[in-house]
Amino acid sequence: MIDGLFWFFYFLGTRIYFIGIRILATIGHQGARQRYKGSKSPVVILNETSPRKDVIWIHCASAGEFELIIPVIQQIKKQHPSFYLLVSFFSSSGYQYAMKKPISLVDAVCFLPDDSPWNACRWIKNWNPKLAIFAKHDYWGFYLKALKKNLVPTFLISATFSKKHKHWDVLYKYIFKNFNKIMVQDKFSLNLCENWKIPSVLTGDTRFDRVVQRYQEVHLKMNRSSKNSKESFPVCILGSIWPGDLKILHDVIIKYALDAIWLICPHKPDLKEMDSYYRKMGAIRIEDNSFHNITKPGIYIIQQIGVLFELYSRAHFAFIGGGYGKGVHNILEAAVWGIPVSSGFRIQNFPIYKDLVTAGLLNIIHNKEEFENFYRKNLKYSHEEFLKNSQKFFLQHYGASVKVFEEIKHYM
């Protein structure tokens, strides 16, 4: 009876949620409109010659989750090149990222239709997946129920759980019991899964594997070790920035505008709330690839998506946005370059970021005075020392994708 009540209220909750998206879409909300339109769109086949058999279905919320799952995709294709890989997304950002930079190992990409009993049954019947993988924190109950009903091995990888999951453990248990195994990043999450009596294993964060891989790819194209001697002015990268970040930082940026090259990459380039800060700072918008050639000090807004990781390669230090809002964005992409990195204080949902603070690789900024101190302190620093500490940290956490593959290969 309790099981039935849970799924009844889950159905009501998801219906309200997706109706809300539909309403927002009709009144012009861009993200909601893209999500609603995408959920009605057909699957995009990237590899027309690949036969649709032995389908592995991989689901990601957005671009960040797609990045962390790429090393797992590479492991699967390396061992089973004939498998057909279908990747679904919930958000438009993930879908657009995958379409803009398609991974040759992926055979098909799509938006995931709204979570409902009928959509889930139709999906499983149409694709008949051999195995399903969900990335990090985007899991949908009716899809999971349908997978379990059809005896499809299903896994959640690179998962992290916080105290909020513990407080609602009765609800989460009904969702998570549909997984064959949950692979977690940290011990707190592992203990929580054990309390729920859900099969789980500590594999670590697959983002490390992907970040190291991308670092090696970019490093082949440039001589990183001589960066400090090449730049006439310090280069300060502000990545994945929101209005809340600029509220704290803009006074310091203006004060030192002529002493450094400030490259600001907004998390959402078309967000209108940023415009007032841009005007106040006298920032110059860069719409094309010319940001590679910026050598004069000043404040520049980088409008392009997907260039942030490579930008970090020329940074003297970086600030990562989101830490004054819902949570800080990807710090690992900056830290791997062996540069001083800072962010806002909301890192509680990311255990690995706390480890970065302990290792001296991340500085937490609470106010503009602390940011100014961070800037002045790191105008001159030992790049070799930072790089050595960074490489040691990343080496300790590297290899999660291999561990994940070892867990799922027996089900293939």
C-alpha positions in Angstrom: 0.0 0.0 0.0 2.8 2.4 0.9 4.5 1.6 -2.4 1.3 2.5 -4.3 0.9 5.7 -2.4 4.5 6.7 -3.1 4.0 6.2 -6.9 0.7 8.0 -6.9 2.1 11.1 -5.3 5.3 10.8 -7.5 3.0 10.8 -10.5 1.1 13.9 -9.3 4.4 15.7 -8.5 6.0 15.0 -11.9 2.8 15.9 -13.8 2.7 19.3 -12.0 6.4 19.8 -12.7 6.2 19.1 -16.4 2.9 21.1 -16.8 4.9 24.0 -15.1 7.6 23.7 -17.8 4.9 23.8 -20.5 3.4 26.9 -19.0 6.8 28.6 -18.7 7.5 27.6 -22.3 4.3 29.3 -23.5 5.1 32.6 -21.8 8.6 32.7 -23.3 11.0 31.2 -20.8 13.9 30.2 -23.1 15.1 27.1 -21.1 11.6 25.8 -20.6 10.8 26.4 -24.3 13.9 24.5 -25.4 13.1 21.6 -23.0 9.5 21.3 -24.1 10.3 21.6 -27.8 13.2 19.1 -27.5 11.1 16.5 -25.6 8.8 16.3 -28.6 11.7 16.1 -31.1 12.9 12.9 -32.8 16.2 11.2 -31.9 19.2 12.5 -33.9 21.2 9.6 -35.4 24.9 10.5 -35.5 26.1 7.3 -36.9 23.9 6.1 -39.8 26.0 3.0 -40.5 25.9 1.6 -37.0 23.3 -1.3 -36.6 20.9 -0.7 -33.7 21.7 -3.7 -31.7 23.1 -4.2 -28.2 21.9 -0.7 -27.2 23.5 1.0 -24.2 21.3 3.8 -23.0 23.1 6.6 -21.2 21.2 9.5 -19.6 22.7 12.9 -18.5 21.1 16.0 -17.1 23.3 18.5 -19.0 26.7 19.2 -20.5 28.6 18.7 -17.2 27.2 15.2 -16.7 28.0 14.4 -20.3 31.6 15.4 -19.8 32.0 13.1 -16.8 30.5 10.1 -18.6 32.7 10.4 -21.7 35.6 8.3 -20.1 33.0 5.6 -19.4 31.7 5.7 -23.0 35.3 5.3 -24.2 35.8 2.3 -21.9 32.7 0.7 -23.3 33.5 1.3 -26.9 37.1 0.1 -26.4 35.9 -3.2 -25.1 32.7 -3.5 -27.1 33.0 -1.5 -30.4 29.8 -3.0 -31.9 27.6 -1.7 -29.0 25.1 1.0 -30.0 25.3 4.0 -27.6 22.2 6.2 -27.2 22.7 9.4 -25.1 19.7 11.3 -23.8 19.6 14.7 -22.0 17.1 16.5 -19.9 18.3 20.0 -20.5 18.9 21.9 -23.7 22.4 22.9 -22.7 23.5 19.2 -22.6 21.8 18.4 -25.9 23.3 21.5 -27.7 26.7 20.7 -26.3 26.6 17.2 -27.6 25.4 18.3 -31.0 28.0 21.1 -31.3 30.9 18.8 -30.2 29.6 15.3 -31.1 31.7 12.4 -29.7 32.4 9.9 -32.5 31.7 7.0 -30.1 28.1 8.0 -29.6 25.6 6.7 -32.1 22.4 8.7 -31.3 21.5 11.8 -29.2 18.1 13.0 -28.0 16.0 14.8 -25.3 14.5 12.4 -22.8 10.7 12.5 -23.0 8.8 13.6 -19.9 8.8 11.0 -17.1 5.5 9.1 -17.1 4.5 5.4 -17.1 3.4 5.5 -20.8 6.5 7.3 -22.0 8.8 5.0 -20.1 7.1 1.9 -21.4 7.2 3.2 -25.0 10.9 4.1 -24.6 12.0 0.7 -23.4 9.9 -1.1 -26.0 11.3 1.1 -28.8 15.0 1.0 -27.8 15.2 -2.4 -26.0 18.4 -1.4 -24.1 20.8 -4.0 -23.1 22.0 -1.8 -20.2 21.2 1.7 -18.8 23.5 4.2 -17.1 22.4 7.4 -15.4 24.9 10.1 -14.6 25.3 11.6 -11.1 21.9 13.0 -10.1 19.4 12.9 -12.9 17.2 9.9 -12.3 13.5 9.5 -13.2 11.3 7.0 -11.3 9.0 5.7 -14.0 11.9 5.1 -16.4 13.7 3.2 -13.6 10.6 1.1 -12.8 10.2 0.2 -16.5 13.9 -0.8 -16.8 13.6 -3.0 -13.7 10.4 -4.6 -14.9 12.1 -5.4 -18.2 15.2 -6.8 -16.4 17.5 -4.2 -17.8 20.7 -3.8 -15.7 20.7 -0.2 -14.5 23.4 1.8 -12.8 23.9 5.3 -11.3 27.5 6.5 -11.6 29.5 9.3 -10.0 26.7 9.8 -7.6 26.9 12.1 -4.6 24.3 12.5 -1.8 24.0 15.1 0.9 22.1 15.6 4.1 18.9 16.5 2.3 18.8 12.9 0.8 19.2 11.5 4.4 16.2 13.6 5.6 14.1 12.2 2.8 15.5 8.7 2.7 12.0 7.0 2.8 11.3 8.7 -0.6 14.6 8.2 -2.2 14.7 4.5 -1.3 11.7 3.9 -3.6 13.7 5.4 -6.5 17.1 4.0 -5.8 16.0 0.4 -5.2 15.5 0.1 -9.0 19.2 0.4 -9.6 21.3 -2.7 -9.8 24.2 -0.8 -8.3 25.0 2.8 -7.4 28.6 4.0 -7.8 29.4 6.9 -5.5 32.2 9.5 -5.2 32.6 9.7 -1.4 32.2 7.8 1.8 29.2 9.8 3.1 27.2 8.7 0.0 28.4 5.1 0.3 27.3 5.0 4.0 23.9 6.4 3.0 23.4 3.8 0.3 24.4 1.1 2.8 21.7 2.4 5.2 19.2 2.2 2.4 20.4 -1.3 1.7 21.1 -0.4 -1.9 24.0 -2.2 -3.6 26.8 0.4 -3.9 30.5 0.8 -4.3 33.0 3.7 -4.0 34.5 4.3 -7.4 35.3 8.0 -7.2 34.6 10.9 -9.6 34.9 10.2 -13.3 35.3 14.0 -13.9 39.0 13.6 -13.0 39.6 11.2 -15.8 37.9 13.5 -18.3 39.7 16.6 -17.1 43.1 15.0 -17.2 42.3 13.7 -20.7 41.3 17.1 -21.9 44.4 18.7 -20.2 46.6 16.3 -22.1 44.9 17.0 -25.4 45.2 20.8 -25.0 48.7 20.6 -23.6 49.9 18.9 -26.8 48.9 22.1 -28.7 50.7 24.6 -26.5 53.8 25.1 -24.3 52.1 25.6 -20.9 55.3 25.6 -18.9 56.4 28.9 -20.5 53.1 30.7 -20.1 54.2 33.2 -17.4 57.1 34.5 -19.5 54.9 34.9 -22.6 52.1 37.0 -21.0 53.0 40.7 -20.6 50.1 41.1 -18.1 48.5 38.6 -15.6 45.5 36.8 -17.1 42.6 36.4 -14.8 39.8 34.0 -15.9 36.4 34.3 -14.4 34.6 31.1 -15.5 30.9 30.2 -15.4 30.0 33.6 -13.9 26.5 34.7 -12.6 25.2 38.1 -11.6 25.7 37.1 -7.9 29.4 36.6 -8.6 29.9 40.0 -10.3 28.0 41.7 -7.4 31.0 40.6 -5.1 33.8 40.9 -7.6 33.1 43.9 -9.9 34.6 46.6 -7.8 38.0 44.8 -7.6 37.9 44.0 -11.3 37.3 47.7 -12.1 40.1 48.8 -9.7 42.7 46.6 -11.4 41.2 46.7 -15.0 44.4 48.2 -16.5 46.8 46.0 -14.6 45.5 42.6 -15.9 43.7 40.9 -18.7 40.3 40.0 -17.2 38.4 37.4 -19.3 34.9 36.8 -18.0 32.9 33.8 -19.3 29.3 34.0 -18.2 27.5 30.7 -17.5 24.7 32.0 -19.7 25.9 34.4 -22.3 22.5 35.8 -23.1 21.5 36.5 -19.4 20.2 40.1 -19.4 20.9 40.6 -15.7 24.6 40.7 -16.4 24.4 43.8 -18.7 24.3 46.4 -16.0 27.6 45.0 -14.6 29.2 44.9 -18.0 28.3 48.6 -18.6 29.6 49.6 -15.2 32.9 47.8 -15.8 33.2 49.1 -19.4 33.6 45.6 -20.6 34.3 44.7 -24.2 32.2 41.8 -25.7 34.1 39.2 -27.7 31.8 37.3 -30.1 34.4 35.3 -32.1 37.7 33.5 -31.6 39.7 36.7 -31.3 39.9 36.2 -27.5 43.0 34.0 -28.2 44.9 37.1 -29.4 44.0 39.5 -26.5 47.2 41.0 -25.1 46.1 44.4 -23.8 44.9 44.8 -20.2 41.1 45.4 -19.8 37.9 43.6 -19.2 36.5 41.3 -21.8 33.3 39.2 -22.0 33.8 35.9 -23.8 30.4 35.1 -25.4 31.4 31.8 -26.9 30.3 28.5 -25.3 32.7 25.5 -24.9 36.0 27.5 -24.9 36.5 27.9 -21.1 38.7 24.8 -20.6 41.2 26.0 -23.2 41.1 29.5 -21.8 42.3 28.3 -18.4 45.5 27.2 -20.1 46.6 30.8 -20.3 45.4 31.9 -16.9 47.6 33.1 -14.0 44.7 32.4 -11.7 40.9 31.8 -11.9 37.6 32.4 -10.1 34.8 29.9 -10.6 31.3 31.2 -10.5 28.1 29.8 -8.9 29.3 29.8 -5.3 27.0 32.6 -4.2 24.0 30.9 -5.7 22.9 27.3 -6.0 26.5 25.9 -6.0 29.8 26.4 -7.6 30.5 25.1 -11.1 33.4 22.9 -12.4 36.5 23.8 -10.4 38.5 20.8 -11.6 38.8 22.2 -15.1 40.8 25.2 -13.7 42.7 23.4 -11.0 44.2 20.8 -13.3 46.3 23.6 -14.9 48.2 24.1 -11.7 47.0 27.7 -11.0 45.6 29.4 -7.9 41.8 28.9 -8.0 39.0 30.6 -6.0 35.3 30.4 -5.7 32.3 31.5 -3.6 31.5 29.6 -0.4 28.7 27.2 -1.5 30.7 24.0 -2.0 28.9 21.9 0.5 27.3 19.6 -2.1 30.7 18.8 -3.6 32.9 16.8 -1.2 35.8 16.8 -3.6 35.9 20.6 -3.5 36.4 20.5 0.2 39.4 18.3 -0.4 40.7 20.9 -2.8 40.6 23.5 0.0 42.4 21.2 2.3 45.1 20.6 -0.3 45.6 24.3 -0.8 44.3 24.2 -4.4 41.1 26.2 -3.8 40.5 29.6 -2.0 37.0 30.4 -0.7 36.0 34.0 -1.2 33.3 35.6 1.0 33.6 39.2 0.1 35.4 41.7 -2.2 38.2 42.3 0.3 39.1 38.6 0.2 39.0 38.6 -3.6 41.4 41.6 -3.7 43.7 39.8 -1.3 43.6 36.7 -3.5 44.4 38.8 -6.6 47.3 40.6 -5.1 48.7 37.6 -3.4 48.9 35.6 -6.6 50.3 38.2 -8.9 53.6 36.4 -8.4 53.6 32.7 -7.5 55.6 29.6 -8.2 53.8 27.9 -11.1 56.0 24.9 -10.7 54.9 24.4 -7.1 51.2 24.8 -7.8 51.5 22.4 -10.8 53.3 19.8 -8.7 50.6 19.9 -6.0 47.8 19.8 -8.6 49.3 16.8 -10.4 49.7 15.0 -7.1 46.0 15.6 -6.2 44.7 14.6 -9.7 46.8 11.5 -9.7 45.3 10.4 -6.4 41.8 10.7 -7.8 42.4 9.4 -11.3 41.0 6.1 -12.6 37.3 6.2 -11.6 36.1 5.3 -15.2 38.0 2.1 -15.2 36.5 1.1 -11.8 33.0 1.9 -13.1 33.6 -0.2 -16.2 34.8 -3.1 -14.0 31.5 -3.0 -12.2 29.2 -3.0 -15.2 31.2 -5.2 -17.7 29.7 -8.4 -16.2 26.2 -7.3 -17.2 27.1 -6.7 -20.9 
